[in-house]
Amino acid sequence: MKDWAALIIAVALFAFLTPGVIFQMPGKNRPIDFVNMKTSLVSILVHAIIYGLLLILFLVILRVHLYV
């Protein structure tokens, strides 16, 4: 059995937290822009921090597992 939870969580978070795809924090003209498909260096850093914190939450603190 292999534990697929880490891979699935990492890929899903990466897809949803890519700046400009679903939302961008901080946006160009507003605090949050939705589906603008643009990005900035500040936005990339904010999304990377959120991504890292969520990975720590799911994989280290909650210890989520999915065995297939």
N, CA and C of each residue as an Amber inpcrd file, in Angstrom:
protein
   204
   0.8340000  -1.1850000   0.0000000   0.0000000   0.0000000   0.0000000
   0.8770000   1.2460000   0.0000000   0.4680000   2.2240000  -0.7730000
   1.1940000   3.4820000  -0.8160000   0.3000000   4.5880000  -0.2880000
   0.9180000   5.5480000   0.3710000   0.2010000   6.6950000   0.9120000
   0.2170000   7.8100000  -0.1310000  -0.9490000   8.0790000  -0.7340000
  -1.0750000   9.0650000  -1.7900000  -1.5120000  10.4340000  -1.2840000
  -1.7910000  10.5810000  -0.0110000  -2.3410000  11.8250000   0.5230000
  -1.4030000  13.0120000   0.3010000  -0.1280000  12.8460000   0.5600000
   0.8130000  13.9590000   0.4200000   0.8550000  14.4710000  -1.0150000
   0.9230000  13.5710000  -1.9660000   0.9710000  13.9650000  -3.3710000
  -0.3220000  14.6550000  -3.8020000  -1.4630000  14.0930000  -3.4470000
  -2.7500000  14.6700000  -3.8360000  -2.9540000  16.0440000  -3.2000000
  -2.6270000  16.1770000  -1.9310000  -2.7800000  17.4600000  -1.2410000
  -1.8460000  18.5060000  -1.8520000  -0.6090000  18.1440000  -2.1160000
   0.3560000  19.0940000  -2.6800000  -0.0700000  19.5610000  -4.0700000
  -0.5110000  18.6490000  -4.9080000  -0.9320000  19.0130000  -6.2620000
  -2.1900000  19.8740000  -6.2300000  -3.1610000  19.5120000  -5.4040000
  -4.3990000  20.2930000  -5.3250000  -4.1270000  21.6990000  -4.7990000
  -3.3310000  21.8180000  -3.7420000  -3.0050000  23.1410000  -3.2140000
  -2.2330000  23.9670000  -4.2400000  -1.3090000  23.3410000  -4.9520000
  -0.5520000  24.0670000  -5.9680000  -1.4770000  24.5940000  -7.0550000
  -2.4260000  23.7680000  -7.4990000  -3.3480000  24.1880000  -8.5580000
  -4.2540000  25.3200000  -8.0870000  -4.7930000  25.2100000  -6.8760000
  -5.7270000  26.2210000  -6.3920000  -5.0360000  27.4930000  -5.9200000
  -3.7860000  27.4000000  -5.4690000  -3.1010000  28.5650000  -4.9220000
  -2.1090000  29.2050000  -5.8830000  -2.1180000  28.8120000  -7.1450000
  -1.2830000  29.4930000  -8.1250000  -1.8430000  30.8950000  -8.3240000
  -1.0280000  31.9300000  -8.1120000  -1.5430000  33.3040000  -8.1880000
  -2.1850000  33.6170000  -9.5260000  -3.4080000  34.1490000  -9.4800000
  -4.1130000  34.5630000 -10.6720000  -5.0500000  33.5280000 -11.2450000
  -4.9350000  32.2570000 -10.8590000  -5.8060000  31.2310000 -11.4300000
  -7.2150000  31.3480000 -10.8540000  -7.3590000  31.2440000  -9.5520000
  -8.6710000  31.3890000  -8.9160000  -8.7620000  32.7440000  -8.2280000
  -7.7450000  33.0830000  -7.4680000  -7.6960000  34.3990000  -6.8230000
  -6.2460000  34.8320000  -6.6810000  -6.0660000  36.1170000  -6.4780000
  -4.7320000  36.6590000  -6.2690000  -4.7510000  37.5610000  -5.0500000
  -3.8470000  37.2640000  -4.1010000  -3.7300000  38.0450000  -2.8670000
  -2.3050000  38.5330000  -2.7280000  -1.9760000  39.7390000  -2.6190000
  -2.8000000  40.9200000  -2.8590000  -2.9520000  41.1660000  -4.3480000
  -4.0800000  41.7320000  -4.7240000  -4.3430000  42.0310000  -6.1240000
  -3.6650000  43.3170000  -6.5530000  -3.8090000  43.6570000  -7.8140000
  -3.1930000  44.8840000  -8.3360000  -3.9060000  46.1250000  -7.8090000
  -5.2390000  46.1330000  -7.8690000  -6.0130000  47.3080000  -7.4750000
  -6.8600000  47.0910000  -6.2290000  -7.0370000  45.8420000  -5.8300000
  -7.8570000  45.4940000  -4.6670000  -7.0900000  44.5070000  -3.8010000
  -7.5490000  44.3100000  -2.5620000  -6.8610000  43.3220000  -1.7040000
  -6.8870000  41.9040000  -2.2870000  -8.0110000  41.5380000  -2.9330000
  -8.1340000  40.2180000  -3.5560000  -8.7500000  40.3900000  -4.9330000
  -8.0900000  39.8550000  -5.9620000  -8.6340000  39.8120000  -7.3210000
  -8.9880000  38.3730000  -7.6350000 -10.0670000  38.1820000  -8.4020000
 -10.5040000  36.8420000  -8.7670000 -10.3160000  36.6100000 -10.2610000
  -9.7260000  35.4960000 -10.6240000  -9.5210000  35.0070000 -11.9860000
  -9.0150000  36.1090000 -12.9130000  -7.9110000  36.7520000 -12.5450000
  -7.3820000  37.7980000 -13.4020000  -6.2220000  37.3070000 -14.2650000
  -5.7020000  36.1120000 -13.9950000  -4.6260000  35.4790000 -14.7510000
  -3.3680000  36.3490000 -14.8410000  -3.1660000  37.2190000 -13.8540000
  -1.9520000  38.0300000 -13.7690000  -1.3400000  37.7960000 -12.3980000
  -0.0890000  38.1290000 -12.2460000   0.5600000  37.9060000 -10.9660000
   1.6420000  38.9570000 -10.7270000   2.1050000  39.0160000  -9.5050000
   3.1920000  39.9130000  -9.1350000   4.1070000  39.1770000  -8.1700000
   5.2720000  39.7330000  -7.9230000   6.2210000  39.0910000  -7.0100000
   5.6570000  38.9960000  -5.5980000   4.9910000  40.0450000  -5.1440000
   4.3880000  40.0330000  -3.8040000   3.3210000  38.9440000  -3.7140000
   2.5060000  38.8290000  -4.7640000   1.4660000  37.8060000  -4.7770000
   2.0640000  36.4050000  -4.7480000   3.1410000  36.1910000  -5.4780000
   3.8020000  34.8860000  -5.4820000   4.3070000  34.5410000  -4.0800000
   4.8950000  35.5070000  -3.3970000   5.3990000  35.2630000  -2.0390000
   4.2660000  34.9660000  -1.0590000   3.1680000  35.7180000  -1.1400000
   2.0250000  35.4810000  -0.2490000   1.4430000  34.0960000  -0.4890000
   1.2630000  33.7100000  -1.7530000   0.7050000  32.3960000  -2.0670000
   1.6570000  31.2840000  -1.6390000   2.9680000  31.4880000  -1.7660000
   3.9400000  30.4750000  -1.3440000   3.8850000  30.2700000   0.1670000
   3.7410000  31.3450000   0.9240000   3.6360000  31.2300000   2.3820000
   2.3590000  30.4840000   2.7700000   1.2380000  30.8350000   2.1360000
  -0.0320000  30.1410000   2.4200000   0.0850000  28.6640000   2.0450000
   0.6890000  28.3720000   0.8890000   0.8870000  26.9970000   0.4350000
   1.6930000  26.1950000   1.4570000   2.7920000  26.7630000   1.9220000
   3.6300000  26.0810000   2.9040000   2.9100000  25.8390000   4.2160000
   2.1760000  26.8420000   4.6780000   1.4390000  26.6800000   5.9350000
   0.3500000  25.6220000   5.8270000  -0.3550000  25.5790000   4.6990000
  -1.3930000  24.5570000   4.5180000  -0.7820000  23.1620000   4.4030000
   0.3590000  23.0300000   3.7180000   1.0310000  21.7250000   3.6620000
   1.4400000  21.2570000   5.0480000   1.9910000  22.1510000   5.8510000
   2.3510000  21.8080000   7.2250000   1.1140000  21.3810000   8.0080000
   0.0080000  22.1180000   7.8310000  -1.2260000  21.7820000   8.5360000
  -1.6930000  20.3810000   8.1850000  -1.8000000  20.0760000   6.8840000
  -2.3390000  18.7820000   6.4730000  -1.3790000  17.6230000   6.7170000
  -0.1010000  17.8140000   6.4320000   0.8270000  16.6860000   6.4620000
   1.5070000  16.4800000   7.8040000   1.7740000  17.5420000   8.5480000
   2.5020000  17.4120000   9.8080000   1.5520000  17.4240000  10.9960000
   0.6620000  18.3990000  11.0480000  -0.2140000  18.5420000  12.2140000
  -1.3770000  17.5550000  12.1690000  -2.1090000  17.5110000  11.0330000
  -3.2780000  16.6220000  10.9430000  -2.9110000  15.1910000  10.5330000
  -1.7320000  15.0020000   9.9580000  -1.2560000  13.6840000   9.5170000
  -2.2800000  12.9560000   8.6520000  -2.7180000  13.6230000   7.5840000
  -3.7070000  13.0650000   6.6620000  -3.0590000  11.9330000   5.8590000
  -3.7720000  10.8160000   5.7240000  -3.2730000   9.6570000   4.9620000
  -4.3660000   9.1500000   4.0500000  -3.9650000   8.6690000   2.8770000
  -4.8920000   8.0480000   1.9150000  -4.1690000   6.8410000   1.3300000
  -4.5530000   5.6610000   1.7570000  -3.8880000   4.4480000   1.2930000
  -4.6840000   3.8210000   0.1600000  -3.9680000   3.4650000  -0.9040000
  -4.6150000   2.8430000  -2.0740000  -3.9560000   1.5230000  -2.3380000
